[in-house]
Amino acid sequence: MSVEGYDLLIEEFKFLLEVEKPKVAEEKLVAAALGDRSENADYQAAKEKLRFIDKRLFYLNSMIEKSQIIDPSKLSHERVSFGSSVKILNLETDEEESYTICGVLESEPENGLISIHSPLARAMMGKAVEDEFKIKLPLTKKEYEIVEIFYKNIFSLKKNIRTKADFSFH
């Protein structure tokens, strides 16, 4: 994943751990003080929120531990690699398509950001300008040619960047 992607994971992890979890734990304590917990909707809701927060913290921690951080701005991009933006030509339709190869958690296929593990990205990896490649799809096979390889910051292309408002559990 990119440096920015990693930083965003860390930001969400810290926010949940240091802000959201203590706030919800306090809500749970206040609700518990109101009496019978079995029929206390506020207590049950806070308990459920804490469960969601703990699950998300566990997931984020796992992603942080497993992540491999790559700064694509330091790569040459003479050949397709992580962080490369690639213009390809569909040899059947003569249409150009553009994609940027990024990490799984950063991908937005609808915006041209494709995971490094996607079949298209795997087929392009290591290719240079004017190289041709084929990709097998369930019902057909497509042929492409690499037209251009360049670097553009992954996060400048993202349309769905999570913020602190997205980190909260409502």
C-alpha positions as a printed Julia matrix, in Angstrom:
170×3 Matrix{Float64}:
   0.0     0.0     0.0
   1.04    3.6    -0.45
   2.37    5.77    2.36
  -0.87    7.79    2.38
  -2.96    4.6     2.57
  -0.94    3.4     5.54
  -1.21    6.79    7.26
  -4.98    6.69    6.83
  -5.17    3.24    8.46
  -3.08    4.49   11.39
  -5.27    7.61   11.7
  -8.46    5.53   11.83
  -6.93    3.06   14.3
  -5.81    5.85   16.66
  -9.14    7.67   16.38
 -11.13    4.56   17.25
  -8.79    3.58   20.07
  -8.24    7.01   21.64
 -11.49    8.87   20.91
 -14.4     6.69   19.85
 -13.9     3.68   22.15
 -13.52    5.75   25.36
 -16.57    7.86   24.38
 -18.74    4.78   23.81
 -17.41    3.1    26.97
 -18.53    6.21   28.91
 -21.96    6.01   27.23
 -22.18    2.38   28.36
 -21.31    3.31   31.96
 -23.89    6.11   32.05
 -26.55    3.8    30.61
 -25.64    1.03   33.08
 -26.14    3.43   35.98
 -29.76    3.93   34.92
 -30.82    0.52   36.17
 -31.92   -2.81   34.72
 -29.5    -3.65   31.92
 -31.65   -6.32   30.3
 -34.29   -3.77   29.22
 -31.97   -0.79   28.82
 -31.8     0.1    25.1
 -29.04    2.69   25.58
 -26.88    0.15   27.41
 -27.47   -2.51   24.72
 -26.7     0.01   21.93
 -23.44    1.1    23.59
 -22.46   -2.52   24.13
 -23.11   -3.25   20.45
 -21.11   -0.19   19.35
 -18.17   -1.36   21.46
 -18.32   -4.75   19.77
 -18.22   -3.1    16.33
 -15.33   -0.85   17.38
 -13.35   -3.81   18.75
 -13.93   -5.79   15.54
 -12.8    -2.83   13.42
  -9.73   -2.29   15.63
  -8.82   -5.97   15.27
  -9.2    -5.75   11.47
  -7.2    -2.51   11.2
  -4.45   -3.88   13.43
  -4.23   -6.96   11.23
  -4.02   -4.82    8.06
  -1.37   -2.56    9.62
   0.76   -5.54   10.68
   0.51   -7.23    7.26
   0.95   -4.13    5.13
   3.9    -3.6     2.87
   4.44    0.12    2.38
   5.79    1.25   -0.97
   6.4     4.83   -2.04
   5.6     4.67   -5.77
   7.0     8.17   -6.35
  10.48    6.69   -5.86
  10.03    4.02   -8.55
  11.12    4.61  -12.16
   7.85    3.54  -13.85
   9.71    2.58  -17.02
   7.88   -0.69  -16.58
   4.49   -1.18  -14.95
   4.84   -1.5   -11.18
   2.96   -0.63   -7.99
   1.67    2.94   -8.25
   2.02    3.14  -12.03
  -0.69    4.87  -13.99
  -1.07    3.03  -17.28
  -2.84    3.89  -20.53
  -3.67    0.77  -22.48
  -5.18    0.27  -25.91
  -7.81   -2.42  -26.42
  -6.59   -4.0   -29.66
 -10.08   -5.19  -30.64
 -12.02   -1.97  -30.11
  -9.17    0.55  -30.51
 -10.34    2.23  -27.28
  -7.92    3.58  -24.69
  -8.38    2.82  -21.01
  -6.47    4.2   -18.02
  -5.73    2.49  -14.73
  -3.56    3.1   -11.7
  -2.24    0.11   -9.77
  -2.67    0.43   -6.01
  -3.13   -1.59   -2.83
  -6.24   -3.63   -2.1
  -7.58   -1.18    0.5
  -6.94    1.79   -1.79
  -8.63    0.4    -4.89
 -11.65    2.06   -6.48
 -12.18    0.16   -9.73
 -14.99    2.53  -10.73
 -12.41    5.35  -10.66
  -9.62    3.47  -12.44
  -7.74    2.5    -9.25
  -7.22   -1.25   -9.48
  -5.77   -3.6    -6.91
  -2.31   -4.98   -7.54
  -3.92   -8.42   -7.16
  -6.51   -7.9    -9.91
  -6.1   -10.0   -13.07
  -5.58   -6.88  -15.22
  -2.88   -5.46  -12.92
  -1.1    -8.83  -12.73
  -1.13   -9.08  -16.54
   0.4    -5.59  -16.87
   3.09   -5.89  -14.18
   6.6    -5.64  -15.59
   5.44   -4.63  -19.07
   6.9    -1.62  -20.92
   5.44    0.82  -23.45
   4.43   -0.96  -26.7
   4.33   -4.37  -24.97
   1.21   -6.38  -25.73
  -0.55   -8.66  -23.28
  -3.65  -10.83  -23.1
  -6.09  -11.3   -20.28
  -8.44  -14.25  -20.02
 -11.94  -13.51  -18.85
 -14.63  -16.13  -18.13
 -16.22  -15.89  -21.58
 -13.55  -14.22  -23.69
  -9.96  -13.14  -24.06
  -8.9    -9.5   -24.44
  -5.7    -8.16  -25.98
  -4.11   -4.86  -25.01
  -1.05   -2.78  -25.76
   0.68   -0.53  -23.23
   0.51    3.02  -24.6
   1.93    5.03  -21.7
   3.29    4.49  -18.18
   3.6     7.36  -15.74
   3.34    8.2   -12.06
   0.43   10.09  -10.54
  -0.23   10.09   -6.8
  -2.84    7.45   -5.94
  -4.63    9.69   -3.44
  -4.95   12.51   -5.97
  -7.09   10.08   -8.02
  -9.25    8.74   -5.18
 -12.82    9.94   -4.91
 -13.73    8.06   -1.7
 -11.24    9.08    0.98
 -12.42    8.21    4.48
 -12.4    10.99    7.09
 -12.88   11.05   10.86
 -16.62   11.39   10.3
 -16.5     8.02    8.5
 -14.51    6.41   11.34
 -17.27    6.92   13.93
 -19.98    4.41   14.78
 -23.37    6.13   14.98
